[in-house]
Amino acid sequence: MAQTPNASIRRPLADDASDTHFDFIVCGAGTSGSVVAGRLAANPDVRVLLIEAGGDDDHPEVMEPGQWPLNLGSERDWNFSGTPNPHLNNRSIPLNMGRTLGGGSSINVMVWARGHQNDWEDFALASGNEAWSYQSVLKIYQRVEDYWGAPDPLRRGESGPVHVASAERPQPVAVALLEAARQIGIPTFDSPNGAMMEGRGGAAINDLIVKQGRRQSIYRAYVHPRRGQANLTVLTDTQVSRLVWSGKRVVGVDVVRQGRLERFTADREVILSLGAVNTPKVLMQSGIGPEAELARHGIPVIQHLPGVGANHQDHVSFAAIFEYERPQEVGHGGSEATLYWSSDSTMRLPDMFHCQVEFPVPSAENASLGVPEHGWTMFAGLAHPKSRGQVSLSGPEVTDAPIIQAGTLSHPDDLRCALDNIRLVQALGAQDAFKGLVKRESLPGQLSGAALENYVRNAAVTYWHQSCTAKMGLDDMSVVDGSLKVYGVEGLRIADASVMPHITSGNTMAPCVVIGERAVDEIRAAYGL
C-alpha cells in the first residue's frame, strides 16, 4: 500500500525540476550514487533524478586538497557520532560522513585504494556471482581509471573518468617511510593498487584523486560534466524521507525540500546510495528491516529483513606520533604514503592498514600526554576488525537521528591486533631511514601493559569507512542479492558501502566506485539499455 504524505504538508513541484516523474531515481550523490547517475544519464533516452541532502561542492575546503580537515564538523558533514562505548573508555567517537555533492569523495583524504584481490573473491563467493570476482573487477577498474603512474597494462586503465595519480613529489617523511619499511623486511611497490594487493601487502606512495592541484571527486568525474543535460535532474538540499510503495514494489520516494514534503516517482527503479547509516535508516523507516525494530516504532512491515542495520563495520586506527627535527611541509592533503601488511604470511587478507599523515593528529583524550608542535602521525589501523556494530532507529520520522552502536574493540582479538599494530609502527619509526628528519617518538612512547591498553582505547578513531549494514549475500542476514536488488521487494537496489559483505582492505572510495559500476551493469542488462 502506498504511503501517503501528511495532508498538512504542501507538495509543490520542485522549482528546478521540470517534472516529478523519472525512469530512475538515485538517492544520494556520494561516491556510488554519482557513478550510477552519471552512467545512466549517458543514455539520452533515460530520465534520471539524483537527490542529495547536502549542498553544492564548490567550496575551497572541498576543492583544495590541503583544506579537507575543515569539512569535518561543517555543514558538509552529517556529524554522526557513535553511542558511548565501554570498550573505548565510554567515548563517543565522531563518525564523519559526507553531506554534499560527491559525499565522502568530496571531504575525504583523496586516497584511491582498490582493495585486496581476496576481498573481491570473497564478494563473489558471498553473492554467488562471478561478476564480483577479482578478474571481473580488474576490468571495471581499467575502464574507470585515467591512471597517471608507472605503466601496468594488466591492472590499470588510462582513459576512464577518474583521474588517479601517484602523489607527485612526496614529502621526505613519506619517502622515509618506504625506506623504513624495507629496513624491517616489508617490500615496497610503485603503487598500492597493483601487485602489492595480490599478496601479503607492502608499502607505497599513495594514489590520489588530485588533478592539477585540485580534488577530483567522484561527483566531478561522473556527474558534473553532464549538468545541463535535459535527461538529468540534480536536486540538492533535498533529504529522502521514505520509499513510496505500490504493493511490494517501490514506485518513488518522498523527500523533504525547503521544509516541505514532495514526491517523485520512478517508472523503473529507485537506487539507494545513502551510505551505511542513512541507507538502513530509510529502509527501516519505509518498512524494510527487522520486524521487532519496526514494531518498536510503529512502522508497518513491508518486508522482514533482519540484516538491515546489522553487521556494521569500520576501519579503526590508533595514532603514533613522532616529532620532527625541524618543521616540514605538508603535501597533497597530508597523506602520501600507506602500508598494508599481514602479520602472518598464511593470511588471505592483510590485517594491518597503516596510513601516514604529515602532521600530528592525537585524539582529544590523548592530546594532554604531550603533542609536538611539528611532527607526523602514523595511524596504525585494523584492516579487518572482528568487532561488529548496529544501526538502529530512534524514531519513525526523517528528523529522528539514527543510533550508531559501532562496537569498536568489542571483539578481544581487535585489541590484541591494535597492540601489534602499534608495536610495528614503533619499529618503523625507530629505523635509520628517519635519522635527521625525526627527533623522537612522542606518543605512545614507553607505555606498556595496562597503560598502553588504556592509550589504545583512548586513541581509537575511525577512518570514516562505515560499511556492511545492508550486506550482499545468500544467507538469512543478507539484504541484497548479487545484482544489488533488495530481497522480497521490486523496483529497489542498493549501491553504496552498506552492501559489502565485509569491509575491504583499505580506503573504501574506490570499491564504492566499483559498486556503482556493478549496479549500472545490472540495470543496463535488466532493461536492455
C-alpha positions as a printed NumPy array, in Angstrom:
array([[  0.   ,   0.   ,   0.   ],
       [  1.392,   3.374,  -0.98 ],
       [  2.403,   5.646,   1.899],
       [  0.598,   8.983,   1.745],
       [  2.279,  12.246,   2.787],
       [  0.821,  14.18 ,   5.684],
       [ -2.026,  16.226,   4.249],
       [ -0.916,  19.292,   6.189],
       [  2.323,  19.495,   4.199],
       [  2.112,  21.165,   0.789],
       [  3.73 ,  19.406,  -2.162],
       [  4.575,  21.949,  -4.877],
       [  6.564,  20.995,  -7.921],
       [ 10.313,  21.306,  -7.48 ],
       [ 11.369,  24.706,  -8.745],
       [ 14.44 ,  23.321, -10.502],
       [ 12.858,  20.109, -11.808],
       [ 10.697,  20.182, -14.925],
       [  8.867,  17.039, -13.838],
       [  8.327,  14.781, -10.837],
       [  8.358,  11.635, -12.977],
       [ 11.564,   9.771, -13.953],
       [ 12.841,   6.414, -15.147],
       [ 15.377,   6.087, -12.332],
       [ 15.752,   7.893,  -9.034],
       [ 19.194,   7.762,  -7.411],
       [ 19.114,   8.708,  -3.734],
       [ 22.454,  10.123,  -2.624],
       [ 25.127,  11.904,  -4.69 ],
       [ 28.061,  10.336,  -2.883],
       [ 30.613,   8.051,  -4.495],
       [ 28.406,   5.175,  -5.674],
       [ 25.358,   7.35 ,  -6.376],
       [ 27.381,   9.683,  -8.585],
       [ 28.599,   6.701, -10.617],
       [ 25.08 ,   5.326, -11.061],
       [ 23.511,   8.666, -12.005],
       [ 26.313,   9.695, -14.34 ],
       [ 26.444,   6.379, -16.191],
       [ 22.659,   6.112, -16.57 ],
       [ 22.372,   9.706, -17.76 ],
       [ 24.856,   8.933, -20.543],
       [ 21.835,   7.457, -22.344],
       [ 19.786,  10.452, -23.559],
       [ 16.608,   8.361, -23.584],
       [ 16.804,   7.676, -19.832],
       [ 15.409,  10.233, -17.38 ],
       [ 17.454,  10.33 , -14.173],
       [ 16.853,  12.157, -10.904],
       [ 19.777,  12.445,  -8.468],
       [ 18.833,  13.562,  -4.946],
       [ 21.368,  14.925,  -2.44 ],
       [ 20.636,  16.013,   1.138],
       [ 23.621,  18.348,   1.202],
       [ 24.517,  21.355,  -0.893],
       [ 26.934,  22.292,  -3.646],
       [ 30.549,  21.148,  -3.594],
       [ 32.083,  24.36 ,  -4.947],
       [ 33.948,  25.36 ,  -1.789],
       [ 37.686,  25.858,  -1.197],
       [ 37.527,  23.321,   1.633],
       [ 36.389,  20.7  ,  -0.9  ],
       [ 38.359,  21.63 ,  -3.98 ],
       [ 41.731,  22.459,  -2.369],
       [ 43.324,  19.205,  -1.138],
       [ 45.046,  20.696,   1.891],
       [ 41.822,  22.078,   3.341],
       [ 39.961,  18.761,   3.729],
       [ 40.05 ,  18.792,   7.588],
       [ 37.912,  21.951,   7.557],
       [ 34.987,  19.93 ,   6.17 ],
       [ 34.803,  17.833,   9.328],
       [ 32.077,  19.211,  11.561],
       [ 30.862,  21.608,   8.862],
       [ 27.547,  21.698,   7.011],
       [ 29.153,  19.244,   4.535],
       [ 29.293,  16.576,   7.247],
       [ 26.422,  14.529,   8.692],
       [ 28.247,  14.848,  12.025],
       [ 27.316,  11.37 ,  13.207],
       [ 28.729,  10.016,  16.474],
       [ 28.713,   6.538,  17.905],
       [ 26.983,   5.777,  21.172],
       [ 29.185,   5.723,  24.31 ],
       [ 31.379,   2.624,  24.005],
       [ 32.578,   0.784,  27.134],
       [ 35.464,  -0.688,  25.12 ],
       [ 36.72 ,   2.853,  24.398],
       [ 36.521,   4.103,  27.988],
       [ 32.919,   5.182,  27.264],
       [ 33.991,   7.56 ,  24.496],
       [ 31.5  ,   8.586,  21.791],
       [ 33.748,   8.858,  18.766],
       [ 32.864,  11.04 ,  15.748],
       [ 31.757,   9.112,  12.651],
       [ 32.022,  11.787,   9.989],
       [ 30.238,  11.235,   6.672],
       [ 29.983,  13.461,   3.598],
       [ 26.825,  15.53 ,   3.098],
       [ 27.447,  17.348,  -0.175],
       [ 27.692,  16.601,  -3.88 ],
       [ 30.313,  13.877,  -4.016],
       [ 29.681,  12.705,  -0.454],
       [ 32.767,  11.217,   1.123],
       [ 34.771,  11.693,  -2.088],
       [ 34.38 ,  15.458,  -1.57 ],
       [ 35.59 ,  15.621,   2.031],
       [ 37.95 ,  12.647,   2.4  ],
       [ 41.75 ,  12.409,   2.183],
       [ 41.524,  11.61 ,  -1.557],
       [ 43.242,   8.205,  -1.308],
       [ 42.43 ,   5.743,  -4.106],
       [ 42.74 ,   2.21 ,  -2.679],
       [ 41.187,  -0.579,  -4.726],
       [ 41.026,  -3.377,  -2.145],
       [ 42.841,  -6.683,  -1.962],
       [ 42.411,  -9.423,  -4.559],
       [ 40.779, -11.667,  -1.948],
       [ 38.286,  -9.001,  -0.9  ],
       [ 36.735,  -9.351,  -4.332],
       [ 36.978, -13.14 ,  -4.331],
       [ 35.085, -13.062,  -1.022],
       [ 32.408, -10.823,  -2.549],
       [ 31.965, -13.252,  -5.446],
       [ 31.69 , -16.209,  -3.081],
       [ 29.255, -14.439,  -0.734],
       [ 26.982, -13.3  ,  -3.57 ],
       [ 27.244, -16.37 ,  -5.786],
       [ 28.025, -14.004,  -8.672],
       [ 31.354, -14.181, -10.517],
       [ 30.853, -10.604, -11.708],
       [ 32.3  ,  -9.594,  -8.3  ],
       [ 35.468, -11.688,  -8.711],
       [ 38.872, -10.043,  -8.834],
       [ 39.352, -10.634, -12.562],
       [ 35.947,  -9.09 , -13.299],
       [ 36.594,  -6.131, -11.01 ],
       [ 40.009,  -5.537, -12.62 ],
       [ 38.179,  -4.903, -15.891],
       [ 35.911,  -2.393, -14.147],
       [ 38.897,  -0.563, -12.706],
       [ 40.528,  -0.488, -16.119],
       [ 37.508,   1.275, -17.643],
       [ 37.158,   3.607, -14.642],
       [ 40.706,   4.869, -14.234],
       [ 42.62 ,   7.581, -16.001],
       [ 45.829,   6.473, -14.324],
       [ 48.992,   8.586, -14.364],
       [ 51.735,   6.446, -12.887],
       [ 54.128,   3.6  , -13.578],
       [ 52.668,   1.639, -16.531],
       [ 50.776,  -1.51 , -15.542],
       [ 48.593,  -2.505, -18.523],
       [ 47.474,  -5.732, -16.814],
       [ 45.821,  -3.818, -13.987],
       [ 45.431,  -0.119, -14.732],
       [ 43.251,   1.959, -17.046],
       [ 44.235,   5.066, -18.996],
       [ 41.094,   6.718, -20.388],
       [ 38.397,   6.404, -17.731],
       [ 36.544,   9.201, -15.957],
       [ 38.503,   9.06 , -12.662],
       [ 41.893,  10.78 , -12.642],
       [ 44.246,   8.735, -10.444],
       [ 47.889,   9.627,  -9.925],
       [ 50.671,   8.835,  -7.502],
       [ 51.361,  11.705,  -5.11 ],
       [ 53.692,  13.997,  -7.032],
       [ 56.984,  14.917,  -5.34 ],
       [ 56.101,  13.289,  -1.996],
       [ 57.493,  14.855,   1.155],
       [ 60.679,  13.434,   2.726],
       [ 58.765,  11.744,   5.555],
       [ 56.705,   9.741,   3.015],
       [ 59.837,   8.622,   1.185],
       [ 61.468,   7.75 ,   4.52 ],
       [ 58.509,   5.57 ,   5.457],
       [ 59.072,   3.378,   2.412],
       [ 62.758,   3.046,   3.234],
       [ 61.919,   2.201,   6.848],
       [ 59.539,  -0.499,   5.637],
       [ 62.314,  -2.023,   3.544],
       [ 64.64 ,  -1.916,   6.548],
       [ 62.288,  -4.138,   8.577],
       [ 61.637,  -6.524,   5.682],
       [ 58.38 ,  -5.162,   4.239],
       [ 58.513,  -4.812,   0.431],
       [ 57.738,  -1.557,  -1.363],
       [ 55.901,  -1.027,  -4.64 ],
       [ 55.363,   1.651,  -7.282],
       [ 51.661,   1.731,  -6.416],
       [ 49.437,   0.331,  -3.666],
       [ 46.913,  -0.726,  -6.32 ],
       [ 48.698,  -3.343,  -8.366],
       [ 50.673,  -6.432,  -7.414],
       [ 51.004,  -5.172,  -3.827],
       [ 47.375,  -6.057,  -3.111],
       [ 47.573,  -9.506,  -4.65 ],
       [ 49.819, -10.884,  -1.908],
       [ 50.88 , -10.188,   1.66 ],
       [ 50.956,  -6.415,   1.204],
       [ 53.688,  -3.785,   1.342],
       [ 54.278,  -0.044,   1.4  ],
       [ 53.843,   2.537,  -1.35 ],
       [ 53.275,   6.191,  -2.122],
       [ 49.522,   6.775,  -2.282],
       [ 47.417,   7.03 ,  -5.396],
       [ 45.228,  10.129,  -5.114],
       [ 42.269,  11.725,  -6.927],
       [ 44.087,  15.06 ,  -7.243],
       [ 44.328,  16.647, -10.688],
       [ 46.377,  19.776, -11.317],
       [ 46.339,  20.581,  -7.628],
       [ 42.559,  20.225,  -7.253],
       [ 40.394,  17.453,  -5.819],
       [ 38.531,  15.499,  -8.464],
       [ 35.672,  13.95 ,  -6.53 ],
       [ 33.647,  11.122,  -7.998],
       [ 30.763,  13.567,  -8.479],
       [ 33.116,  15.799, -10.502],
       [ 34.25 ,  12.804, -12.54 ],
       [ 30.838,  11.33 , -13.383],
       [ 28.029,  13.856, -12.901],
       [ 29.348,  17.4  , -13.124],
       [ 30.226,  17.113, -16.857],
       [ 26.583,  16.154, -17.531],
       [ 24.957,  19.008, -15.633],
       [ 22.625,  20.78 , -18.023],
       [ 21.559,  17.65 , -19.888],
       [ 17.799,  17.58 , -20.338],
       [ 17.559,  13.991, -19.065],
       [ 19.418,  14.604, -15.774],
       [ 17.995,  16.468, -12.784],
       [ 20.131,  17.031,  -9.69 ],
       [ 18.396,  18.235,  -6.544],
       [ 20.494,  19.452,  -3.623],
       [ 19.385,  20.282,  -0.071],
       [ 16.757,  17.571,  -0.514],
       [ 16.509,  14.728,   2.011],
       [ 14.905,  11.402,   1.198],
       [ 12.197,  10.694,   3.759],
       [ 10.88 ,   7.271,   2.748],
       [ 10.145,   4.988,  -0.14 ],
       [  6.749,   5.084,  -1.872],
       [  5.04 ,   1.722,  -2.367],
       [  2.557,   0.098,  -4.689],
       [  2.061,  -3.257,  -3.02 ],
       [  5.604,  -4.589,  -2.596],
       [  7.033,  -2.541,  -5.446],
       [  8.898,   0.711,  -4.859],
       [  7.492,   3.349,  -7.21 ],
       [  9.127,   6.507,  -5.919],
       [ 10.34 ,   8.496,  -2.929],
       [  9.037,  11.169,  -0.601],
       [ 11.561,  13.896,   0.144],
       [ 11.79 ,  16.947,   2.371],
       [ 12.802,  20.031,   0.424],
       [ 12.705,  23.603,   1.679],
       [ 10.706,  22.37 ,   4.66 ],
       [  8.007,  20.789,   2.503],
       [  7.217,  17.247,   1.501],
       [  7.472,  16.397,  -2.203],
       [  7.031,  13.159,  -4.087],
       [  8.939,  11.863,  -7.103],
       [  8.066,   8.681,  -8.964],
       [ 10.203,   6.189, -10.865],
       [  8.961,   4.084, -13.777],
       [ 11.794,   1.6  , -13.451],
       [ 13.814,   1.669, -10.244],
       [ 14.886,   3.564,  -7.16 ],
       [ 18.547,   3.15 ,  -6.193],
       [ 19.529,   3.891,  -2.591],
       [ 23.081,   5.248,  -2.321],
       [ 22.772,   6.991,   1.031],
       [ 25.657,   5.286,   2.801],
       [ 25.928,   2.71 ,   5.563],
       [ 23.971,   4.834,   8.063],
       [ 21.214,   6.513,   6.072],
       [ 20.503,   3.598,   3.731],
       [ 19.408,   1.272,   6.572],
       [ 17.616,   4.195,   8.231],
       [ 15.492,   4.877,   5.142],
       [ 14.906,   1.161,   4.578],
       [ 13.626,   0.678,   8.115],
       [ 11.524,   3.835,   8.15 ],
       [  9.981,   2.625,   4.871],
       [  9.039,  -0.792,   6.251],
       [ 12.067,  -2.93 ,   5.287],
       [ 14.048,  -4.383,   8.149],
       [ 13.866,  -6.391,  11.37 ],
       [ 10.242,  -6.848,  12.424],
       [ 10.982,  -6.136,  16.081],
       [ 12.794,  -2.875,  15.314],
       [  9.995,  -1.659,  13.05 ],
       [  7.309,  -2.648,  15.551],
       [  9.122,  -0.713,  18.281],
       [  8.464,   2.47 ,  16.297],
       [  5.021,   1.62 ,  14.943],
       [  6.256,   1.16 ,  11.352],
       [  4.191,  -1.293,   9.242],
       [  6.349,  -4.14 ,   7.937],
       [  6.561,  -4.386,   4.152],
       [  9.446,  -6.877,   4.141],
       [ 11.12 ,  -8.507,   7.134],
       [ 14.89 ,  -8.416,   6.557],
       [ 16.784,  -8.879,   9.843],
       [ 20.111,  -7.89 ,   8.289],
       [ 19.126,  -4.242,   7.752],
       [ 21.32 ,  -2.182,  10.074],
       [ 23.286,  -5.222,  11.299],
       [ 26.93 ,  -6.151,  10.551],
       [ 28.185,  -2.536,  10.89 ],
       [ 31.93 ,  -2.459,  10.162],
       [ 34.525,   0.295,  10.055],
       [ 38.281,   0.659,   9.967],
       [ 39.615,   1.75 ,  13.343],
       [ 43.082,   3.231,  13.872],
       [ 45.402,   4.392,  16.633],
       [ 47.799,   7.329,  16.294],
       [ 51.513,   7.016,  16.914],
       [ 53.073,  10.494,  16.72 ],
       [ 56.694,  11.409,  16.01 ],
       [ 58.393,  14.79 ,  16.463],
       [ 60.313,  16.349,  13.561],
       [ 63.839,  17.653,  13.924],
       [ 62.595,  20.8  ,  12.165],
       [ 59.242,  21.843,  10.604],
       [ 58.318,  20.092,   7.358],
       [ 55.878,  20.933,   4.584],
       [ 52.599,  19.077,   4.142],
       [ 51.924,  17.63 ,   0.691],
       [ 48.778,  16.548,  -1.153],
       [ 46.413,  16.926,   1.762],
       [ 48.925,  15.371,   4.119],
       [ 48.541,  11.662,   3.327],
       [ 51.11 ,  10.483,   0.809],
       [ 52.186,   7.014,   1.969],
       [ 50.483,   3.877,   3.196],
       [ 51.332,   0.391,   4.371],
       [ 49.298,  -2.817,   4.334],
       [ 50.722,  -5.93 ,   5.893],
       [ 49.732,  -9.417,   7.002],
       [ 51.181, -10.178,  10.422],
       [ 51.018, -13.876,   9.483],
       [ 52.138, -14.888,   5.992],
       [ 49.363, -17.5  ,   5.785],
       [ 46.582, -14.889,   5.99 ],
       [ 44.309, -14.428,   2.969],
       [ 43.949, -10.704,   3.693],
       [ 46.204,  -8.127,   5.359],
       [ 45.26 ,  -7.383,   8.968],
       [ 47.334,  -4.183,   9.224],
       [ 46.351,  -0.949,   7.455],
       [ 48.639,   1.988,   8.234],
       [ 48.101,   5.479,   6.867],
       [ 50.738,   8.195,   7.233],
       [ 49.665,  11.793,   7.902],
       [ 52.223,  14.592,   7.708],
       [ 51.095,  16.472,  10.828],
       [ 50.334,  15.43 ,  14.436],
       [ 46.775,  14.118,  14.968],
       [ 46.101,  12.955,  18.536],
       [ 42.678,  12.018,  19.809],
       [ 41.159,  14.588,  22.168],
       [ 41.68 ,  12.198,  25.075],
       [ 45.398,  11.666,  24.374],
       [ 46.29 ,  15.25 ,  23.469],
       [ 47.16 ,  16.014,  27.1  ],
       [ 50.002,  13.46 ,  27.015],
       [ 52.201,  15.861,  25.084],
       [ 51.929,  16.517,  21.361],
       [ 54.815,  18.08 ,  19.419],
       [ 54.153,  21.323,  17.57 ],
       [ 55.752,  19.84 ,  14.461],
       [ 55.525,  16.154,  13.741],
       [ 53.916,  13.366,  11.771],
       [ 51.403,  10.642,  12.565],
       [ 51.252,   7.014,  11.611],
       [ 47.724,   5.731,  12.024],
       [ 48.078,   2.068,  12.96 ],
       [ 44.825,   0.615,  11.662],
       [ 42.979,  -2.687,  11.619],
       [ 42.303,  -3.748,   8.033],
       [ 39.687,  -6.35 ,   9.002],
       [ 38.426,  -5.815,  12.547],
       [ 36.29 ,  -8.583,  14.007],
       [ 34.086,  -6.214,  16.022],
       [ 30.578,  -5.64 ,  14.708],
       [ 28.073,  -2.879,  15.325],
       [ 24.469,  -1.939,  14.624],
       [ 22.491,   0.944,  13.128],
       [ 19.011,   1.297,  14.605],
       [ 16.229,   3.861,  14.79 ],
       [ 15.442,   6.489,  17.4  ],
       [ 12.036,   7.073,  15.822],
       [  9.975,   6.708,  12.625],
       [ 10.431,  10.215,  11.177],
       [ 13.006,  11.651,   8.801],
       [ 14.11 ,  14.041,  11.56 ],
       [ 14.781,  11.198,  14.021],
       [ 18.528,  10.645,  14.159],
       [ 19.915,   7.136,  13.616],
       [ 21.542,   5.327,  16.529],
       [ 25.023,   4.004,  15.689],
       [ 26.47 ,   1.41 ,  18.033],
       [ 29.803,   0.918,  16.313],
       [ 31.039,  -1.768,  18.724],
       [ 34.674,  -0.722,  18.196],
       [ 37.125,  -3.032,  20.026],
       [ 34.24 ,  -5.164,  21.322],
       [ 35.987,  -8.289,  19.993],
       [ 39.061,  -9.129,  22.12 ],
       [ 41.143, -10.045,  19.063],
       [ 40.915,  -6.434,  17.872],
       [ 42.656,  -5.106,  20.985],
       [ 45.448,  -7.655,  20.552],
       [ 45.796,  -6.68 ,  16.89 ],
       [ 45.822,  -2.992,  17.841],
       [ 48.756,  -3.558,  20.191],
       [ 50.624,  -5.486,  17.466],
       [ 49.982,  -2.627,  15.049],
       [ 51.33 ,  -0.047,  17.499],
       [ 54.483,  -2.126,  18.013],
       [ 55.018,  -2.361,  14.247],
       [ 54.717,   1.417,  13.902],
       [ 57.174,   1.94 ,  16.741],
       [ 59.619,  -0.382,  14.973],
       [ 59.166,   1.569,  11.73 ],
       [ 59.715,   4.9  ,  13.444],
       [ 62.939,   3.689,  15.042],
       [ 64.614,   2.886,  11.706],
       [ 67.664,   4.714,  10.354],
       [ 65.531,   5.953,   7.446],
       [ 64.196,   8.729,   9.7  ],
       [ 67.59 ,   9.918,  11.001],
       [ 67.978,  13.667,  10.562],
       [ 64.242,  14.032,   9.957],
       [ 62.648,  12.741,  13.142],
       [ 63.804,  13.655,  16.664],
       [ 61.826,  11.153,  18.713],
       [ 58.628,   9.166,  19.19 ],
       [ 56.212,  11.343,  21.186],
       [ 53.195,   9.043,  21.555],
       [ 52.626,   6.47 ,  22.896],
       [ 56.292,   6.329,  23.926],
       [ 57.434,   3.812,  26.525],
       [ 53.956,   2.77 ,  27.699],
       [ 53.303,  -0.933,  28.24 ],
       [ 50.784,  -3.277,  29.805],
       [ 47.571,  -1.704,  31.108],
       [ 48.847,   1.816,  30.378],
       [ 49.338,   1.012,  26.693],
       [ 45.915,  -0.674,  26.508],
       [ 44.372,   2.451,  28.02 ],
       [ 46.217,   4.585,  25.46 ],
       [ 44.815,   2.412,  22.651],
       [ 41.232,   2.702,  23.958],
       [ 41.623,   6.485,  24.143],
       [ 43.388,   6.696,  20.777],
       [ 40.844,   4.725,  18.729],
       [ 39.36 ,   6.773,  15.893],
       [ 37.6  ,   5.866,  12.692],
       [ 38.993,   6.   ,   9.178],
       [ 35.438,   7.035,   8.167],
       [ 34.792,   3.783,   6.296],
       [ 31.406,   2.738,   7.687],
       [ 30.011,  -0.176,   5.697],
       [ 28.228,  -3.566,   5.548],
       [ 24.842,  -2.611,   7.101],
       [ 22.772,  -3.975,   4.168],
       [ 25.095,  -6.716,   3.051],
       [ 25.072,  -8.637,  -0.192],
       [ 24.813, -12.391,   0.137],
       [ 22.799, -15.578,   0.163],
       [ 22.172, -16.133,   3.884],
       [ 19.26 , -15.026,   6.073],
       [ 21.068, -11.843,   7.167],
       [ 21.65 , -10.66 ,   3.604],
       [ 19.713,  -7.649,   2.327],
       [ 20.623,  -7.622,  -1.378],
       [ 21.465, -10.307,  -3.913],
       [ 24.434, -10.411,  -6.273],
       [ 22.777,  -7.892,  -8.601],
       [ 22.17 ,  -5.496,  -5.645],
       [ 18.374,  -5.984,  -5.692],
       [ 16.711,  -5.88 ,  -2.283],
       [ 15.258,  -9.231,  -1.306],
       [ 11.484,  -9.529,  -1.233],
       [ 10.599,  -6.289,  -2.997],
       [ 10.667,  -4.983,  -6.544],
       [ 11.987,  -1.801,  -8.078],
       [ 14.728,  -1.226,  -5.483],
       [ 18.501,  -1.641,  -5.482],
       [ 21.209,  -0.516,  -3.117],
       [ 24.556,   0.781,  -4.35 ],
       [ 26.893,   2.007,  -1.614],
       [ 29.273,   0.675,   1.038],
       [ 26.393,  -0.84 ,   3.006],
       [ 26.236,  -3.796,   0.556],
       [ 29.775,  -5.003,   1.291],
       [ 29.748,  -8.492,   2.869],
       [ 32.86 ,  -7.408,   4.772],
       [ 34.873,  -4.228,   4.695],
       [ 37.551,  -4.049,   2.01 ],
       [ 41.27 ,  -3.774,   2.712],
       [ 41.959,  -0.038,   2.691],
       [ 40.014,   3.098,   1.915],
       [ 36.525,   2.411,   0.61 ],
       [ 36.067,   5.123,  -2.046],
       [ 37.447,   3.109,  -4.986],
       [ 35.444,  -0.038,  -4.056],
       [ 32.333,   2.156,  -3.892],
       [ 33.023,   3.218,  -7.477],
       [ 33.054,  -0.488,  -8.402],
       [ 29.759,  -0.992,  -6.548],
       [ 28.223,   1.849,  -8.569],
       [ 29.567,   0.445, -11.819],
       [ 28.261,  -3.021, -10.98 ],
       [ 24.804,  -1.578, -10.263],
       [ 24.809,   0.108, -13.665],
       [ 25.891,  -3.112, -15.397],
       [ 22.972,  -4.955, -13.807],
       [ 20.477,  -2.184, -14.578],
       [ 21.534,  -1.942, -18.206],
       [ 21.248,  -5.705, -18.597],
       [ 17.812,  -5.77 , -16.954],
       [ 16.34 ,  -3.057, -19.193],
       [ 18.343,  -3.513, -22.378],
       [ 19.929,  -0.057, -22.074]])
